[in-house]
Amino acid sequence: MKIDIHVHVTPPDIIENWESYAQKEPYFSLISNSKVNKFADAEDITAVLDKDNFDKAVIFGFGFNDMGLCRYVNDYVIEKVKQYPDKLIGFAVAPPGNKETAKEIERCFNAGLKGVGELFPQGQGIDLINEKETSSIAGTCRELGIPLLLHANELVGHDYPGKTKVPMQDIEKFVFNNPELKIILAHFGGGIFIYETMKEIKQAFRNVYYDTAVAPYLFDSRIYNAVKALEICDKLLFGSDFPILPPSRYHKSLDASGLNEEDKKLILGLNAQKLLGI
């Protein structure tokens, strides 16, 4: 089974009127105004799954700061997962620090969603080292046994909209504060996985996973060789970041890597199946 664990879905009315929503949501405005940004509804996603020969996608709405907007996109995700149960798996989004955050995550879990994310530490103002501030999200996910997908990015190289400046130390501290929480760090964790060569990091990061989202824009095929060399292929999850990139854009770099077929099977679906319990 092939699973794309990182797919953004947007309700049609937000797609049609995104400028009006962007006026009240600065980070959404920044991303939406990017030259590479695209929007997709659930039907666009099911179509690309069929086209690119993928079985399932994990879909989630944008991580807004407004709880009402988060609830609205969560409702859309819940509706579409029920409509396409054989193709779509849902994650919930919620703003940090909101008094309704834990309740919203629990509501979405009871409605069948399997995780939380993608959340944006800088875009949503999440102070990862503040345990009090992150407890409503991290604690609820841990109690429910569901993963939390966090945006992370490399801190060097070319600039682009959405490239944040969250220090690796903040991510490290968040992981150390939540050792039993299942965490997915998007975009290869911004390269933090390389520090799993350190004994204390490997131990602390035992429940941390990484996804491949937008890898063709960021890294060449040797990034997969690095994962292989570190013996963490069982912690890498395929994520396309569709609609920015379709799954098919990853074939070339995966084929050029040093991964064998068993490694590819882990990354393309088996790891996600195990993590999500499906």
Sequence and secondary structure as in RCSB ss.txt:
>XXXX:A:sequence
MKIDIHVHVTPPDIIENWESYAQKEPYFSLISNSKVNKFADAEDITAVLDKDNFDKAVIFGFGFNDMGLCRYVND
YVIEKVKQYPDKLIGFAVAPPGNKETAKEIERCFNAGLKGVGELFPQGQGIDLINEKETSSIAGTCRELGIPLLL
HANELVGHDYPGKTKVPMQDIEKFVFNNPELKIILAHFGGGIFIYETMKEIKQAFRNVYYDTAVAPYLFDSRIYN
AVKALEICDKLLFGSDFPILPPSRYHKSLDASGLNEEDKKLILGLNAQKLLGI
>XXXX:A:secstr
  EEEEEE   HHHHHTHHHHHTT HHHHHHHTSTT     HHHHHHHHHHTT SEEEEE    SSHHHHHHHHH
HHHHHHHHSTTTEEEEE   TT TTHHHHHHHHHHTT  EEEEE TTTTT  TT HHHHHHHHHHHHHHT  EEE
    SSS   TT     HHHHHHHHHH TTS EEESGGGGGGGGGGGSHHHHHHTTTEEEE TTHHHH  THHHH
HHHHTT GGGEE    BTSS GGGGHHHHHHSS  HHHHHIIIIIHHHHHHT 
